[in-house]
Amino acid sequence: MPKFVIEREMPSVGQLTQPEFVGAAAQSNAVLDKLPTVQWQHSYVTGDKLYCVYIAEDEDGVREHAELSGFPANKISRVVTILDPTSADA
């Protein structure tokens, strides 16, 4: 299935407490339980944004998760390839 990176603009998200992150993850997981074709891999937290990596059949599934969970999905980008240090070994 395709992989997507979701950019979520959330002012001061980097200042949330650990219990608040736990609650947000639980909220996301509750929605994911209803969407069997959408998987959340992980997220990167910055000062004012989240960058979330998802696997889904299509962008619509990612958007549905955002709508049902109440988290913004300001930009959704489909990953076309992954590069890492071993990519130089080809």
CORJOSUL-V322010 format. One record per helix or strand. SS is the DSSP state (@ for helix, = for strand). FROM is the first residue (numbers start at 1). LEN is the number of residues. If there is no record, write none. Layout:
BEGIN
SS_FROM_LEN + SS_FROM_LEN
END
This chain:
BEGIN
=_2_8 + @_13_3 + @_18_15 + =_38_8 + =_49_8 + @_59_11 + =_75_4 + @_85_5
END
